């Protein structure tokens, strides 16, 4: 049985059921709730322009903003898998993905998947207001959290560019003053400065998204580093090359900070990012080639690359592990200059229009590829392109990993990757087995 609705909001009976079931009165709103506790109920979920099968749903509480509960609806169709109706003819095997992916990771990425589908519009526009509401954000905190303090800085006022700085803090210390936040790093060691570009397919998330705030704190502790998370402009409001422009402006800012100088009087800059952030890191490193700023290495986690031609992995994994080709195509159209194809060098760096890197002094690269990411063929082609150009690149291929596995420390892949990153930026690397 298949039913369709055109309103942008849930069916009225579903809304009344929600409010009657959970009694969201002023008194009960203050009741303590545990995040990610699920409640099931039968429902019809409606989405403009889409068709859903009759199924059952799960509500996941993900936070509270100004007294209003934020709920994420996860629609699990009885006969077709999670996103069957939204993936065209490609049915998705939800049970298969749940067998491979740890439950809390599956819930987290499914939450992202649903919100992403709600935010994209068929005409290529994006519901930015709803995106900001759904994105759980955290403020900077000068009091140590997991041994790390954070603070926001203005990198470029004209570009309205802000970055969040993470550095080790000392537990029990009083809140540092403004001058103390930028106290020089230890002068007797080499301190890596990791410039991080968040993922989100160029359109989602930000430097203050909770999930990336946590990841950046982990990188500080694991790598004994300072992390600079760049809040670059997002598509489709700001297309190519805005994100690259912001990334390069942030690199110039970091390189000019005297308090980030290590014992050799240099700022030891590494670029890192996941998904679209990995793409940005690579392209920002390309800009450094013609400058006097040295980038020591690129860390690319499931970097977002592509091309006009369809590949075997795209056909085999389309829609099976959270992502569809339809999704990816939408984001490339939203990011690339209007009228450009996916063979634009921003998407396909070693394609027909790519910039040759043979003989170019380019930073070493660590490329992490998940074996269940549908664009893995493009990521592997990127690695081969670097090798053919004579560049230093290490591939870490994780056969049973999916997108986003590095966001939660609940799998062996997470620890493998963190060990590799630590070794990559270390002044005294050790063998990682």
C-alpha positions as CSV (number, residue, x, y, z in Angstrom):
1,X,0.0,0.0,0.0
2,X,1.4,3.4,-1.0
3,X,0.1,6.8,0.1
4,X,1.3,10.2,-0.9
5,X,0.7,13.7,0.6
6,X,1.9,17.1,-0.7
7,X,2.0,19.3,2.5
8,X,5.4,20.0,3.9
9,X,4.3,19.1,7.4
10,X,3.3,15.7,9.0
11,X,-0.2,14.4,8.7
12,X,-2.5,16.2,11.2
13,X,-3.4,13.0,13.0
14,X,0.3,12.3,13.3
15,X,0.9,15.7,14.9
16,X,-2.0,15.4,17.3
17,X,-0.7,11.9,18.2
18,X,2.7,13.2,18.9
19,X,1.6,15.9,21.2
20,X,-1.0,13.8,23.0
21,X,1.5,11.0,23.5
22,X,4.3,13.0,25.0
23,X,2.2,15.7,26.7
24,X,4.5,18.6,25.8
25,X,3.1,20.9,28.5
26,X,5.2,23.6,30.0
27,X,5.6,21.5,33.1
28,X,6.7,18.3,31.3
29,X,9.1,20.1,28.9
30,X,11.5,20.5,31.8
31,X,11.5,16.8,32.5
32,X,15.0,15.3,32.0
33,X,15.3,13.2,28.8
34,X,18.2,11.0,27.8
35,X,19.4,11.7,24.3
36,X,19.0,9.0,21.6
37,X,16.3,7.1,23.6
38,X,13.8,5.9,21.0
39,X,10.1,5.6,21.0
40,X,8.1,3.8,18.4
41,X,4.6,4.5,17.0
42,X,2.8,3.9,13.8
43,X,2.5,6.9,11.5
44,X,2.3,8.3,8.0
45,X,5.2,10.7,7.4
46,X,4.7,13.3,4.7
47,X,7.2,15.2,2.6
48,X,6.4,17.5,-0.2
49,X,7.0,16.0,-3.6
50,X,7.9,12.6,-2.2
51,X,6.0,9.3,-1.8
52,X,6.3,7.2,1.4
53,X,5.1,3.7,2.1
54,X,3.0,2.9,5.1
55,X,5.4,2.0,7.8
56,X,6.5,2.5,11.4
57,X,8.7,5.2,12.7
58,X,11.1,6.0,15.4
59,X,11.6,9.3,17.2
60,X,15.0,10.3,18.4
61,X,15.4,13.1,20.8
62,X,18.6,15.0,19.8
63,X,18.6,18.1,21.8
64,X,16.7,21.1,23.1
65,X,16.9,24.7,21.9
66,X,15.1,27.5,23.7
67,X,12.8,25.1,25.4
68,X,11.7,23.5,22.1
69,X,12.3,19.9,21.6
70,X,13.9,18.8,18.4
71,X,12.8,15.5,17.1
72,X,14.2,13.6,14.2
73,X,11.9,11.2,12.4
74,X,13.4,8.1,10.9
75,X,11.1,6.4,8.5
76,X,11.7,2.7,8.2
77,X,9.5,1.4,5.4
78,X,8.0,-2.1,5.9
79,X,8.8,-3.3,2.4
80,X,11.6,-1.3,1.0
81,X,14.2,-0.1,3.5
82,X,14.9,3.3,5.0
83,X,15.0,5.7,2.1
84,X,13.3,3.5,-0.6
85,X,10.9,6.1,-1.8
86,X,13.5,8.8,-2.0
87,X,16.1,6.8,-3.9
88,X,14.1,6.3,-7.1
89,X,14.3,2.7,-8.3
90,X,17.2,1.8,-6.0
91,X,15.8,0.0,-3.0
92,X,17.9,0.1,0.1
93,X,18.5,-2.8,2.4
94,X,18.3,-1.3,5.9
95,X,19.0,-4.6,7.6
96,X,22.2,-5.0,5.6
97,X,23.5,-1.5,6.7
98,X,22.5,-2.1,10.3
99,X,24.5,-5.4,10.4
100,X,27.7,-3.5,9.3
101,X,27.3,-0.2,11.1
102,X,27.3,0.1,14.9
103,X,23.8,1.1,16.0
104,X,24.6,4.5,17.4
105,X,26.5,5.4,14.2
106,X,23.6,4.1,12.1
107,X,21.2,6.3,14.1
108,X,23.5,9.3,13.9
109,X,24.0,9.1,10.1
110,X,20.3,8.2,9.5
111,X,19.4,11.4,11.4
112,X,21.7,13.4,9.1
113,X,20.3,11.7,6.1
114,X,16.7,12.6,6.9
115,X,17.5,16.2,7.7
116,X,19.5,16.5,4.5
117,X,16.6,15.2,2.5
118,X,14.3,17.7,4.1
119,X,16.6,20.6,3.4
120,X,17.4,20.1,-0.3
121,X,14.8,21.5,-2.8
122,X,14.3,20.1,-6.3
123,X,14.9,23.6,-7.8
124,X,18.5,23.6,-6.4
125,X,17.8,25.9,-3.4
126,X,18.3,25.0,0.2
127,X,16.3,25.6,3.4
128,X,19.1,27.3,5.3
129,X,16.8,28.5,8.2
130,X,15.7,24.9,8.9
131,X,19.2,23.7,8.5
132,X,20.5,26.0,11.2
133,X,17.7,24.9,13.5
134,X,18.3,21.1,13.0
135,X,22.1,21.4,13.3
136,X,23.0,20.9,17.0
137,X,25.6,23.5,17.8
138,X,27.8,24.1,20.8
139,X,29.5,27.4,21.9
140,X,33.2,27.8,22.3
141,X,34.3,27.0,25.9
142,X,37.4,28.5,27.5
143,X,37.0,26.0,30.4
144,X,38.6,22.7,29.6
145,X,36.3,20.0,28.1
146,X,38.1,16.7,27.7
147,X,41.3,18.6,28.4
148,X,40.8,21.1,25.6
149,X,39.7,24.7,25.5
150,X,38.2,26.4,22.5
151,X,37.6,30.0,21.4
152,X,36.3,31.7,18.2
153,X,38.4,34.2,16.2
154,X,37.6,36.5,13.3
155,X,39.9,35.6,10.5
156,X,38.6,38.1,7.9
157,X,35.8,40.6,8.6
158,X,35.2,41.4,4.9
159,X,34.5,37.7,4.2
160,X,32.7,37.3,7.5
161,X,35.1,34.4,8.1
162,X,35.3,32.9,11.6
163,X,37.4,30.0,12.9
164,X,37.3,28.0,16.1
165,X,40.6,27.4,17.8
166,X,41.2,24.3,20.0
167,X,44.2,23.9,22.2
168,X,45.1,21.9,25.3
169,X,43.9,23.2,28.5
170,X,44.8,22.5,32.1
171,X,42.0,21.0,34.3
172,X,41.3,23.1,37.3
173,X,42.7,26.3,35.9
174,X,40.4,29.4,36.1
175,X,39.0,30.7,32.8
176,X,41.9,32.3,30.9
177,X,41.7,35.9,29.7
178,X,41.8,36.9,26.1
179,X,45.5,37.4,26.1
180,X,46.1,34.0,27.6
181,X,44.1,32.3,24.9
182,X,46.8,33.1,22.4
183,X,49.8,32.3,24.6
184,X,52.7,30.9,22.6
185,X,52.7,27.1,22.1
186,X,55.6,25.2,23.8
187,X,58.9,26.6,22.5
188,X,60.8,23.4,23.0
189,X,58.7,21.1,20.8
190,X,57.2,20.9,17.4
191,X,53.4,21.6,17.7
192,X,51.4,20.6,14.6
193,X,48.6,23.0,13.7
194,X,45.8,21.0,12.0
195,X,43.4,23.2,10.0
196,X,40.2,21.3,9.8
197,X,37.4,21.6,7.2
198,X,34.1,20.0,8.2
199,X,32.1,17.8,6.0
200,X,28.5,18.2,4.9
201,X,28.7,18.1,1.1
202,X,29.6,21.8,0.9
203,X,26.1,22.7,2.2
204,X,25.7,21.3,5.7
205,X,27.2,21.7,9.2
206,X,29.6,24.3,10.5
207,X,32.6,24.8,12.7
208,X,30.4,24.9,15.8
209,X,28.4,21.8,14.9
210,X,28.5,19.5,18.0
211,X,29.7,16.5,16.1
212,X,32.7,18.3,14.7
213,X,33.4,20.2,17.9
214,X,33.9,16.7,19.5
215,X,36.1,15.5,16.6
216,X,38.3,18.5,16.8
217,X,38.8,18.1,20.6
218,X,39.8,14.5,20.0
219,X,42.4,15.5,17.4
220,X,43.9,17.9,19.9
221,X,44.3,15.2,22.5
222,X,45.4,12.4,20.1
223,X,47.9,14.5,18.1
224,X,49.1,17.0,20.8
225,X,48.1,19.7,18.3
226,X,46.3,23.0,17.9
227,X,43.3,22.6,15.7
228,X,41.8,25.4,13.7
229,X,38.3,24.6,12.5
230,X,37.4,26.8,9.5
231,X,33.8,28.1,9.2
232,X,33.8,28.4,5.5
233,X,30.9,29.7,3.4
234,X,28.5,27.0,2.2
235,X,26.7,26.2,-1.0
236,X,24.4,26.8,-2.8
237,X,24.3,30.4,-1.5
238,X,28.1,30.5,-2.0
239,X,29.3,28.4,-4.9
240,X,32.8,27.5,-6.0
241,X,35.4,28.9,-5.3
242,X,34.1,30.5,-2.0
243,X,34.9,27.6,0.3
244,X,38.5,27.5,-1.2
245,X,38.9,31.2,-0.9
246,X,37.9,31.0,2.8
247,X,40.2,28.1,3.4
248,X,43.2,30.0,1.9
249,X,42.4,33.1,3.9
250,X,42.4,31.0,7.0
251,X,45.8,29.4,6.0
252,X,47.3,32.9,5.6
253,X,45.9,33.9,9.0
254,X,47.3,30.9,10.8
255,X,50.7,31.3,9.1
256,X,50.9,34.9,10.4
257,X,50.2,34.0,14.1
258,X,53.4,34.3,16.1
259,X,51.9,32.4,19.0
260,X,51.6,29.3,16.8
261,X,55.4,29.2,16.0
262,X,57.2,26.0,17.0
263,X,60.7,25.8,18.3
264,X,62.1,26.1,14.7
265,X,60.2,29.4,14.3
266,X,57.8,27.9,11.8
267,X,54.1,27.2,11.9
268,X,53.7,23.5,11.2
269,X,50.5,23.5,9.1
270,X,48.5,20.4,8.2
271,X,45.2,20.5,6.3
272,X,42.5,18.0,7.2
273,X,38.8,17.4,6.4
274,X,36.1,14.9,5.8
275,X,33.8,14.5,2.8
276,X,33.6,18.0,1.2
277,X,36.1,19.1,3.8
278,X,38.7,16.7,2.4
279,X,38.0,18.2,-1.1
280,X,38.6,21.7,0.3
281,X,41.8,20.7,2.0
282,X,43.3,19.3,-1.2
283,X,42.3,22.4,-3.2
284,X,43.6,24.8,-0.6
285,X,46.9,22.9,-0.7
286,X,47.0,23.5,-4.4
287,X,46.9,27.2,-3.8
288,X,49.9,26.9,-1.5
289,X,52.0,25.5,-4.3
290,X,52.5,29.0,-5.7
291,X,53.0,30.7,-2.4
292,X,55.7,30.9,0.3
293,X,53.5,29.1,2.8
294,X,54.4,25.5,3.4
295,X,51.7,22.9,4.0
296,X,53.3,19.8,5.5
297,X,50.5,17.3,4.8
298,X,46.9,16.7,3.9
299,X,44.6,14.4,5.8
300,X,41.6,13.5,3.7
301,X,38.8,11.4,5.3
302,X,36.4,10.0,2.7
303,X,37.1,13.0,0.5
304,X,34.3,14.1,-1.8
305,X,35.4,13.7,-5.4
306,X,33.6,12.6,-8.5
307,X,33.3,12.8,-12.3
308,X,30.9,12.7,-15.2
309,X,31.4,9.0,-15.9
310,X,29.6,6.6,-13.6
311,X,31.8,4.0,-11.9
312,X,31.3,0.5,-10.7
313,X,31.2,1.4,-7.0
314,X,28.6,4.1,-7.7
315,X,26.4,1.5,-9.4
316,X,27.0,-1.2,-6.8
317,X,26.5,1.0,-3.6
318,X,24.0,3.5,-4.8
319,X,21.6,4.0,-1.9
320,X,22.8,1.1,0.1
321,X,24.8,2.9,2.9
322,X,23.0,6.2,3.5
323,X,24.0,8.0,0.2
324,X,22.5,7.9,-3.3
325,X,23.9,9.2,-6.6
326,X,20.9,11.5,-6.7
327,X,22.1,13.1,-3.4
328,X,25.7,13.5,-4.7
329,X,24.6,15.0,-8.0
330,X,22.4,17.6,-6.3
331,X,25.4,18.8,-4.2
332,X,27.7,19.0,-7.1
333,X,25.1,21.1,-9.0
334,X,24.8,23.3,-5.9
335,X,28.5,23.8,-5.5
336,X,30.1,23.9,-9.0
337,X,29.7,27.0,-11.2
338,X,26.4,27.0,-13.0
339,X,26.6,25.0,-16.2
340,X,29.7,23.1,-15.3
341,X,29.8,19.3,-15.3
342,X,31.3,16.9,-12.8
343,X,34.5,16.9,-14.8
344,X,35.3,20.3,-13.4
345,X,38.6,20.1,-11.6
346,X,37.0,20.9,-8.3
347,X,35.1,17.6,-8.6
348,X,37.5,15.6,-10.7
349,X,41.0,16.8,-9.9
350,X,42.8,14.3,-12.2
351,X,40.1,14.4,-14.9
352,X,40.3,16.0,-18.4
353,X,40.5,19.5,-16.9
354,X,42.6,18.8,-13.8
355,X,45.8,20.5,-12.9
356,X,48.9,18.4,-13.5
357,X,51.0,17.8,-10.3
358,X,54.0,16.1,-11.8
359,X,57.2,17.9,-10.7
360,X,55.2,20.1,-8.4
361,X,56.2,20.4,-4.7
362,X,53.0,19.2,-3.1
363,X,52.5,18.1,0.5
364,X,52.3,14.5,1.5
365,X,48.8,13.1,1.7
366,X,46.9,10.5,3.9
367,X,43.8,9.4,2.1
368,X,41.2,7.4,4.1
369,X,38.7,5.4,1.9
370,X,35.7,3.6,3.3
371,X,34.9,0.4,1.4
372,X,31.2,1.1,1.6
373,X,31.3,4.6,0.3
374,X,29.8,4.8,-3.1
375,X,32.3,7.3,-4.4
376,X,35.3,5.2,-3.4
377,X,36.3,4.6,-7.0
378,X,36.8,8.3,-7.4
379,X,38.8,8.5,-4.2
380,X,41.0,5.6,-5.3
381,X,41.5,7.3,-8.7
382,X,42.6,10.4,-6.8
383,X,45.2,8.4,-5.0
384,X,46.4,6.9,-8.2
385,X,46.6,10.4,-9.7
386,X,48.9,11.5,-6.9
387,X,51.1,8.4,-7.3
388,X,51.4,8.9,-11.1
389,X,52.4,12.5,-10.5
390,X,55.2,11.2,-8.2
391,X,53.6,12.6,-5.0
392,X,53.9,11.1,-1.5
393,X,50.5,9.6,-0.7
394,X,49.4,6.9,1.7
395,X,46.1,5.1,1.2
396,X,44.2,3.6,4.1
397,X,41.5,1.5,2.7
398,X,38.9,0.2,5.2
399,X,36.8,-2.4,3.5
400,X,33.9,-2.6,6.0
401,X,33.8,1.1,6.9
402,X,31.0,3.5,5.9
403,X,30.8,7.2,5.7
404,X,31.1,8.9,9.1
405,X,32.8,6.0,10.9
406,X,35.4,8.4,12.3
407,X,32.8,10.5,14.2
408,X,32.2,8.0,17.0
409,X,34.8,5.9,18.9
410,X,32.7,2.8,18.7
411,X,34.5,0.8,16.0
412,X,38.0,-0.5,15.3
413,X,38.3,1.7,12.2
414,X,38.0,4.8,14.3
415,X,41.1,3.9,16.4
416,X,43.0,2.7,13.3
417,X,42.5,6.1,11.6
418,X,43.3,8.1,14.7
419,X,46.6,6.2,15.1
420,X,47.4,6.9,11.4
421,X,46.6,10.6,11.8
422,X,48.8,10.9,15.0
423,X,51.6,9.2,13.2
424,X,51.2,11.4,10.1
425,X,51.6,14.7,12.0
426,X,54.2,13.5,14.5
427,X,57.7,14.7,14.5
428,X,58.7,11.2,15.6
429,X,56.5,8.8,13.7
430,X,56.3,5.1,14.6
431,X,55.1,2.2,12.6
432,X,51.3,1.7,12.7
433,X,50.2,-1.9,12.3
